[in-house]
Amino acid sequence: MALSRPAAGPGLDPGETVAGLELVLEHARRYLEALDEAPVRRPDSDEVARTVRGPLPEDGDGTVDALRRLIEVSDGARVASTGPRFFHWVIGGVTPAALGADWLASLLDQNAGGFDASPLAAEVETVAIRWLLDLFGLPASWGGVLVTGGTMANYTGLAAARQWWAKRHGVNLDAEGFEGLPTVPVLTSGFVHVTALKSLGMLGLGRGRTRICEADETGRLDLDLMEKTLQELDGAPAILIGNAGEVNAGHFDPIAELADLAERYGAWLHVDGAFGLFAAISPRTQPLLEGVDRAHSVASDGHKWLNVPFDCGFVFVREQTLLSEVFGAGADYLPEADEERPIYAFMAPELSRRARSFSVWATLCAYGRSGYREIVERCLDNAAHLLAIVEAAPDLELLAPAPLNVVCFRYRPDGVAEDELDELNLAISERVLKDGRVYMGTSRWAGKVGFRPTFVNWRTTAADAELVVEVVRDLGRTVAGG
Ligand SMILES: *Cc1c(COP(=O)(O)O)cnc(C)c1O
């Protein structure tokens, strides 16, 4: 089917556009009404998803039919990660204000590169960054930029670190590359996230070169070993990665101690706080982040605990000019940045950028500091509630303390030998993902397989948290009994 305006070539029929949007709105009403009760995933979702397959249409089906088909498939094949019972990985929901703003970002389709491309998007991003710095208790003098998620936030922060490191060796790495430079010393604990390592690889620093200073098989930081390693560098600059919230049990490196080391040895401290940075919002957990304001770069995520839609992350840096040194891309056809009119395209990897600031700004505008404190504390309460149930249950075993929002535990009924527990819990986990009442996976803590439900969704209630235990017991009995 041809688009109807202009007569020749592609264009938009306003009537058709609105009809499509109305269809989506009508679906949104139904979807949101059912979300709290709906299964997280349907058992036949893989097969349903495959129904989108087919050859490229020769003549299109038209706006409304295409959207109708996508909605139909989505009903059977989506994972309700925005619902209250999704506890897998660390995936946030979407607040109402963030959802509306995200729709607006597509409607207006702004290029958030800078002021010439869209004064709206550039100004909203500037304010969003200011508000986030304030929310997390980071210095107002820092710079920052929105990126697509935690991976790119780590990449961008570590790119600034790499540029700083080479300058300490008297080289502008951005212009000249690595020639003549030594290996970059990167030190961290065993809590380091795979995407921080991946970022080191993408930056040419070598994932495998990272010096993991861990005290035991949990990955906990060995501070003495890190200090000894720094001493051996004999004054050469190094990059430290502090992990504020690791994914298995929500544990933290001692950030203040890392900041002390960074100061003492003249190192760069990058902190990965993809979800852990949100601990700053509640006085109950803020001490976990003590010293984060002494870091040089901090990475975090929007699509996790901020509950804005994919994809959204942010990176904050003490010295903003390092970002422009790495990501600047001057050309005759492009504008130049000045203090009042920053060019975000020159501070992060992408030149053309979605206005993901809309949902960040809107959700902070809608709920404010107190609303976010409430969201964070509700998640902390849900985690504490589950923790208490696990601790009191004879058939469940807590595998690690739960300082934040992740509860790492395993099913351990009477009569199952220690060396059968990994297999049992993995078998339950497979069934959990098909069951659909709750959604969560496993990981390992000190070598033992356990579930690691994570609380970041604003919709989740205490009853939802209780269902985690009910489902594990229910499926556990089936597996252990069969
Ligand atoms: C999720 C996560 C990341 C990666 O973030 P993405 O948004 O998935 O790219 C990095 N570090 C930590 C600690 C995380 O939890």
The ligand as an ORCA input file, in Angstrom:
! r2SCAN-3c Opt
* xyz 0 1
  C      23.284     -3.544     33.942
  C      24.649     -3.215     34.343
  C      25.568     -2.729     33.415
  C      25.266     -2.650     31.937
  O      24.193     -1.820     31.683
  P      23.346     -1.901     30.326
  O      22.393     -0.798     30.494
  O      22.700     -3.245     30.324
  O      24.271     -1.710     29.196
  C      26.817     -2.359     33.869
  N      27.150     -2.489     35.163
  C      26.296     -2.977     36.084
  C      26.735     -3.072     37.505
  C      25.012     -3.354     35.701
  O      24.152     -3.824     36.629
*
